[in-house]
Every structure is written in C-alpha cells, then in structure tokens.
Amino acid sequence: MRTIVDIPDQTLPILDHYAKTHKLSRAAVIRKAIGLYLDNVSTDPDEAFGLWREREVDGVSYQENLRKEWD
C-alpha cells in the first residue's frame, strides 16, 4: 500500500546517504525504520492493566488532589 509521509527537509540528506551507503532505496530504508520502530513499541492495549496497583491512593483521589492545585 502506498501512503504519503511528510519528512523534514533536513532529514532527507541523512536518509539518502544511509540508503546510498547500504545500497537501498529510500522507500526500503523507511520501511525498515518503521519495522524497527514497531518491533520496539508495545501494541498491547492491556500492557498498562494493573499499573496503578502499587499506589497507596486510588486514581480518583489522586486526580482530585491534582485538581485542588488549580484553585
């Protein structure tokens, strides 16, 4: 599938240099970079489940205390 991506002008020379050095197309380098990124980023929505269990205060109380600072 094709898509349009805006890449900053200052990034293109670096990208092109890497592509030329590794004898790859610009598109191949971008595909590889996206693959590496996705390998290192969790896509599991349940990963944060139970994240708050170690806290001594419940989430609602914590939020209420933060909002007190706004007054």
Phi, psi and omega in degrees: 000143179258148176212160179256131180230132175275123179243130181303143182304322183288344180275332185301315179298323179293315178299313180295321178297315178299315180299315181294316181299322183261009179053050178234160173281161177302317180299321179295321179295318180295316177301317180296317180297318179296317178300315178297319179299312182293331176294334185257001181244132179287134174248012180273111182294342181273359184300327182274356181301129179082006183299331185270353189298336181278350181282147179276342180248144179285164185299321181293315179297320178300314180296318179298320178296321177296319182292334177299330180293340182282342183285000000 
